[in-house]
């Protein structure tokens, strides 16, 4: 086994895409729009990503000798989001961003877009809260608007409330939000902001 292939298989086992490459001429494009409503401040650090998974790893992926199972091949590709205003960002997503190809000599690996997400921070400082959102592919492609709600108190950093020592500050807290305000305690339901993601197909 070549060193390159060994490294690629190790990368796949660790959640990377191994030998897989990007499609040099993707055509299935969607415009992604991310909107922030009611946030207590601006977000200077906004990073998007698109996830792609191989749907037939049994035929094309590395087989673990000890178990006989195939390693899942996935790729998180950067999705550039351009600031349109303080509360709106846009970017172009390609469903066919990954190249279908025989990477391991066992058959064509077929990629599928499985979802898109974003990470937002007030300034990007390590200790600040990571506000996260992720939308599955079927919802995006269907043109549905996806919204999640987050507590105002977690911006810019999840920390003590009313100087309560029982609620220490949390560095780099991952806030994933909830789909409905009613999923929060009543006292928080009027102290939320939202992040909305929507996609529109770009016709060629």
C-alpha positions in Angstrom: 0.0 0.0 0.0 1.4 3.4 -0.9 2.1 6.0 1.7 -0.3 8.4 0.0 -3.1 6.0 0.2 -2.3 5.2 3.8 -2.5 8.9 4.7 -5.7 9.3 2.8 -7.3 6.4 4.6 -6.2 7.8 8.0 -7.7 11.1 7.0 -11.0 9.5 6.2 -11.0 7.6 9.5 -10.5 10.9 11.2 -13.5 12.5 9.4 -11.7 14.0 6.4 -12.2 13.5 2.7 -9.0 11.7 2.0 -8.1 11.7 -1.7 -11.3 13.3 -2.8 -11.1 16.5 -4.8 -13.4 19.4 -5.7 -15.5 19.5 -8.9 -13.7 22.0 -11.1 -17.0 23.1 -12.8 -19.9 22.8 -10.4 -23.3 24.0 -11.9 -26.0 23.2 -9.3 -26.0 26.6 -7.5 -28.1 28.1 -4.7 -27.9 31.5 -3.1 -27.8 31.1 0.7 -29.1 34.0 2.8 -28.4 34.2 6.5 -30.4 36.8 8.5 -30.0 37.8 12.1 -33.0 39.4 13.9 -32.9 41.1 17.3 -29.3 40.4 18.2 -27.8 42.5 21.0 -24.8 43.4 18.9 -23.1 42.8 15.6 -21.3 39.6 14.5 -17.8 40.3 13.0 -16.9 36.6 12.7 -19.3 34.7 10.4 -18.2 31.4 8.8 -20.3 29.2 6.6 -19.7 25.6 5.7 -21.3 23.0 3.4 -21.3 19.3 4.2 -21.0 16.5 1.6 -21.1 12.8 2.2 -20.3 9.8 0.0 -23.4 7.7 -0.3 -21.8 4.4 -1.3 -18.8 4.1 1.0 -19.3 0.3 1.0 -18.4 0.2 -2.7 -15.6 2.8 -2.8 -14.3 3.6 0.7 -11.6 2.1 2.8 -12.7 -1.2 4.4 -11.5 -1.7 8.0 -9.9 -5.2 8.1 -10.8 -5.9 11.7 -14.5 -5.2 11.3 -15.1 -5.4 7.5 -16.9 -2.1 7.7 -16.3 0.9 5.4 -15.1 4.2 6.7 -17.6 7.1 6.1 -16.2 9.7 3.8 -17.3 13.2 4.4 -16.2 16.7 3.7 -16.9 20.1 5.3 -16.1 22.7 2.6 -16.0 26.4 3.4 -19.0 28.4 2.3 -18.0 32.1 1.9 -20.7 34.4 3.3 -20.5 38.1 2.3 -21.8 40.7 4.6 -24.7 42.6 3.0 -25.6 44.5 6.1 -25.2 44.2 9.9 -27.9 41.5 9.9 -27.6 39.8 6.5 -25.1 37.7 4.8 -25.2 35.9 1.4 -23.1 33.2 -0.3 -23.2 30.7 -3.2 -23.6 27.0 -2.5 -23.0 24.3 -5.0 -24.7 21.0 -4.6 -22.2 19.3 -6.9 -19.1 20.8 -5.2 -17.4 17.4 -4.8 -16.0 15.4 -7.7 -17.4 11.9 -8.2 -14.4 9.7 -9.0 -12.7 6.3 -8.3 -10.3 7.4 -5.6 -9.5 4.0 -4.0 -9.6 1.7 -7.0 -12.8 0.1 -5.8 -15.5 2.0 -7.8 -16.8 5.5 -8.3 -17.4 7.4 -5.0 -20.7 9.3 -5.3 -21.0 12.5 -3.3 -24.2 14.1 -2.0 -24.7 17.5 -0.5 -26.2 16.9 3.0 -26.5 20.3 4.6 -25.1 23.7 5.3 -24.3 25.6 8.5 -22.7 28.7 10.0 -20.8 29.7 13.0 -21.1 33.2 14.4 -19.1 35.1 17.0 -19.2 38.7 18.1 -15.6 39.4 17.3 -14.0 36.0 16.9 -12.3 35.9 20.3 -11.7 32.4 21.6 -13.8 32.9 24.8 -16.9 34.2 23.0 -20.0 32.1 22.4 -20.2 30.1 19.1 -23.7 30.6 17.8 -24.3 27.6 15.5 -26.9 26.7 13.0 -27.2 23.8 10.5 -29.8 23.1 7.9 -30.3 19.7 6.3 -30.2 19.5 2.5 -33.9 18.6 1.8 -35.1 21.7 3.7 -32.7 24.0 1.9 -33.3 22.6 -1.6 -37.1 22.8 -1.0 -36.7 26.5 -0.4 -37.8 26.4 3.3 -36.8 29.1 5.7 -35.1 27.7 8.8 -34.9 29.7 12.0 -33.4 29.1 15.4 -33.6 31.2 18.5 -30.8 32.0 21.0 -30.8 33.7 24.4 -29.6 37.3 24.4 -27.7 36.7 27.5 -25.2 34.4 25.7 -23.9 37.3 23.6 -21.0 38.0 23.4 -20.0 35.4 25.9 -21.9 32.9 28.1 -21.2 34.0 31.6 -22.5 34.7 35.1 -26.0 35.9 35.5 -26.5 38.6 38.1 -23.1 37.7 39.4 -24.3 34.3 40.6 -21.3 32.2 41.5 -23.3 29.1 40.8 -23.3 30.1 37.1 -19.6 30.6 36.1 -18.5 32.0 32.8 -18.1 29.5 30.0 -15.4 30.0 27.4 -16.1 29.1 23.7 -19.7 28.0 24.6 -21.5 26.2 21.7 -25.0 27.7 21.5 -27.1 25.6 19.1 -30.4 27.4 19.6 -33.9 26.0 19.5 -36.6 25.9 16.8 -39.3 27.7 18.9 -39.2 30.3 21.6 -41.6 28.2 23.6 -38.8 25.6 24.1 -37.2 28.0 26.5 -38.3 28.8 30.1 -41.0 31.5 30.1 -38.7 34.1 31.6 -36.4 33.8 28.6 -39.0 33.7 25.8 -39.0 37.5 25.4 -35.2 37.7 25.6 -34.2 35.9 22.4 -32.7 36.7 19.0 -32.9 34.6 15.9 -30.8 33.4 13.0 -32.6 32.4 9.8 -31.2 30.6 6.8 -32.9 30.3 3.4 -31.8 29.2 -0.1 -32.9 30.1 -3.6 -31.8 28.2 -6.7 -29.7 30.1 -9.1 -31.0 29.5 -12.6 -28.4 29.2 -15.3 
